[in-house]
Amino acid sequence: MMETNVLGVMAMTKAFTKGMVKRNRGHVINIGSTAAETEFSLVRYSGDKDKAAAVYKGMAAMNAHDVADNVIYALTRPAHVQIADIVVARSSRKSVPAVKCDANKLG
């Protein structure tokens, strides 16, 4: 994962920025996701896959168009504007139920 998510991004950025420097213009857009990297609901429901899946039932997933729209937005800003970061999340989130925690069991 380190090779792809960090070293791969660094190698590609280095390869493309040489031409950008020559032309005195260009954009670097890195897109990442944390969606597949966490199993928060599975952990929260002690490994119960059905309960974990129910958290996301009925929610519309984001699609490529949702992300591409933000890329186009960043690319079409005036030259004096730098977009340093865009965080995109779907708006159809359910509320998170309260989680009971027994401090005596935390060790």
matplotlib code that plots the C-alpha trace (Angstrom):
import matplotlib.pyplot as plt

x = [0.0, 2.9, 4.3, 1.1, -0.3, 2.9, 5.8, 3.7, 2.2, 5.7, 7.2, 4.3, 4.3, 8.1, 7.8, 5.1, 6.3, 9.5, 7.3, 5.2, 8.3, 9.5, 6.0, 5.7, 2.2, 0.3, -1.7, -1.0, -4.2, -3.9, -7.1, -7.2, -9.9, -10.3, -13.6, -12.1, -9.4, -11.6, -13.9, -15.4, -18.9, -17.6, -15.5, -18.3, -20.6, -18.0, -17.6, -21.4, -21.4, -25.1, -25.3, -22.3, -23.9, -27.2, -25.5, -25.1, -28.4, -30.3, -27.5, -26.4, -22.8, -20.8, -19.8, -17.1, -19.1, -19.3, -15.5, -14.8, -17.0, -14.7, -11.6, -13.1, -13.9, -10.3, -8.9, -11.1, -10.1, -8.2, -4.4, -4.0, -6.2, -4.7, -6.9, -4.9, -7.5, -11.0, -12.8, -15.9, -18.4, -21.8, -24.6, -26.9, -25.4, -27.4, -26.9, -24.4, -26.0, -24.6, -22.0, -21.9, -18.4, -17.5, -14.3, -13.5, -13.0, -10.5, -7.6]
y = [0.0, 2.4, 1.8, 2.8, 5.5, 7.4, 6.3, 6.0, 9.4, 10.9, 9.2, 10.4, 13.9, 14.1, 12.8, 15.3, 18.4, 18.6, 19.5, 21.9, 23.8, 24.1, 25.4, 27.5, 26.2, 23.1, 21.3, 18.4, 16.7, 13.8, 11.9, 9.6, 7.8, 6.5, 4.8, 1.4, 1.7, 1.5, -1.1, 1.3, -0.2, -3.8, -2.9, -1.0, -3.9, -6.5, -8.2, -8.6, -8.1, -7.8, -5.0, -3.2, -3.4, -2.0, 1.2, 2.0, 0.5, 3.0, 5.4, 6.5, 6.0, 8.7, 8.1, 9.2, 12.2, 13.5, 13.4, 14.6, 17.7, 18.7, 18.2, 20.4, 23.0, 23.1, 23.2, 26.1, 28.5, 31.7, 31.4, 33.4, 30.9, 27.8, 25.0, 23.3, 20.7, 19.6, 17.1, 15.4, 13.4, 12.2, 14.2, 11.2, 10.2, 8.5, 9.6, 7.5, 5.7, 6.2, 3.7, 2.6, 2.3, 0.8, 2.6, -0.3, -2.6, -0.3, -1.6]
z = [0.0, 0.8, -2.7, -4.4, -2.2, -1.4, -3.6, -6.7, -6.3, -5.7, -8.8, -11.0, -9.7, -10.2, -13.8, -14.8, -13.0, -15.2, -18.1, -16.0, -15.0, -18.6, -19.6, -16.5, -15.9, -15.0, -12.3, -10.0, -8.8, -6.4, -5.6, -2.6, -0.6, 2.9, 2.2, 1.5, 4.2, 7.2, 8.7, 11.2, 11.2, 11.3, 14.4, 16.0, 15.7, 16.9, 13.6, 12.9, 9.1, 8.8, 11.3, 9.8, 6.3, 7.6, 8.5, 4.8, 3.6, 1.4, 1.1, -2.4, -3.1, -4.8, -8.4, -10.7, -11.9, -8.3, -8.1, -11.6, -11.0, -8.2, -10.4, -13.1, -10.5, -9.3, -12.9, -14.0, -11.2, -12.3, -12.4, -9.2, -7.2, -5.7, -4.5, -1.8, -0.6, -1.4, 0.8, -0.6, 1.3, 0.4, 2.2, 2.8, 6.1, 8.9, 12.4, 14.3, 17.2, 20.7, 21.6, 25.2, 26.7, 30.0, 31.1, 33.5, 30.5, 28.7, 30.5]

ax = plt.figure().add_subplot(projection="3d")
ax.plot(x, y, z, "-o")
ax.set_aspect("equal")
plt.show()
